Amino acid sequence: MQKNDWIASTTISILLLLACSIAIGGCSPKDSESLASKETAQVIKNKGSDTMVNLAQAWAERYIDVTSKASVEVSGGGSGTGVAALINGTVDIANCSRQIRPKELELATQNTGKAPQEFIVGYDALAVYVHHDAPLDKITIPQLAEIYGENGTITLWHQLGIKHSDCPSDKIIRISRQSNSGTYFYFREALLGKNRDFRIGSLDLHGSKDVVEVIGRTPCAIGYSGMGYATSHVKMLKVAVDDNAPYYPPTLDNVLAKTYPIARPLYMYSLGEPTGEIKVYLDWILSEEGQKIVERLGFVPLESK
């Protein structure tokens, strides 16, 4: 090959390599904008109810697919933990399976200068669970009060009119939640009102899922948790207001008809009037797409009300 031909060939090869490099490795303006938006996306901090933590996580995971402007950081710990973080101003949204108390509202406003704003984001039936093989299918609120309440008179399975062959001791093992849980607070008030407390000696667990898992491997146990946590290892009991009332299972239809007696709203509280990406996120949760996730996870969506 002649020297001039070799130089020309080499030059063309270099130009072609440069062109390929730009085409493959270069960033288009659109790519740059996408990268920049992910790097500068707002992080919404969301904390609280263990009943709601799976739902909140499902919302967060889906939301990242529909927007590049914000991501959501979710953690549990209980409704009380979420409210405490709101009072301290360390979260944007607190998840609660019970309503915020007046004193908590006052403290949050004093500490942060912003009054928490309430949003009902769905509904839940609080189910009463026993082991799948337990010979019990229904229970009344007064019976539950005597099982869980201070100075309660029901401690043995035969007092509920059953012979529990898988529980030789006949002793009822009470599963409960820790006292910072909104589920604990709501269940206690639904059973006992405001003037009676739970008796000591129950097995108190951190999370809604934990309650169901322990009952699923403990034949003598009874406990309470959100209906969305049901598994094949447990049974949800039908519940009646008293001996003279009909029994209803915890279902979407019975929550809507207000016939199941232990049902409640699920709340989110923003720190002050929500603005910007926090408002966009809450609006999305209340939208048809957000509410479909509520139903998919075993809760009752707002659109059904």
Steps between C-alpha positions, in 0.01 A plus 500: 500500500627848412577738788230749397241221469590369847462849654162549332378158614613562859334841509168354383523223763561753778206714386275196491607399851429850629157500338419161656623617837273805493202293384546230767642682800367851461202634694211657320338806664205276596732246669675780688170640623388153616827442687489843659137458611581170674798653676296798623170318572342592835492225764169487687547352847208281607485315834258336744233231514612138463150415380556737209870436432444247218244730342729804533787303345280389210397862439863615513619232256226576250540878534867488398379344172260786425717799593866601488450798728479324838575174677344381825698363794272271709553361851272349765529489877136562590256792480646654816847495347372675187320767704812555715705556184237746377516686832880518466475618139710211366242358257276646232213253548402279796292185443245426774250224558338720764413869508758744628430613858431867586815521715714359216347751258579781741861386552567466128367849438705648786824324400489556126267797452290279269170334590478140373236449231290181498430283195291181508666274242303175539319275747591182685317225684688396811470120489505264797729208415536144631702204371356347184410175682344664806137383554373857534326694221334795671528726803327803656642834608411431868685165482807673355477760776510225763797334326707817467367736766628570848341256748358307205313178578585295188840329511419148373372375164215296650353828632428583135300179468762295312731208568841590357674163450820665368531698823532248788542774763174663381669837568439786255825661388430867435696665216499879496692797362736734678348810656643744242289328233187665362353150463552439874335832584202447268436136602516585871252783461265296276487224763537682830408864446710773659476396865643147497847377404645175362609242757870423525647168383435514125773442243547849353651514151645780287324444169166398348668228296673363811165454676361285219820297463513415873132400508557284190745283693334519845182288526396650838529865388252774420595847372406798287645659187394661172296276270755556223753285689297176489682182392402136450637417847240704688125549516313832527206474740151636440426772756173619656431806712335276765322166543180630344661649186594328173860393440694650208839407349753775423444565129502799269120486461440483875732792564312705238163399647633584850386159626843371606545657846879552509575716195691828482640765267868508406661843525792693361606825668710759321706755689298813422297555185666281235667682211721413205593134455344398833161628383546329162578172677199518732271591209634195313430273800139626504468451123354195329846352443605543863173355628532190281813417698297535824258233379774276359666482842180392676379835632184696410545784247338840533331477162287216634355715777 
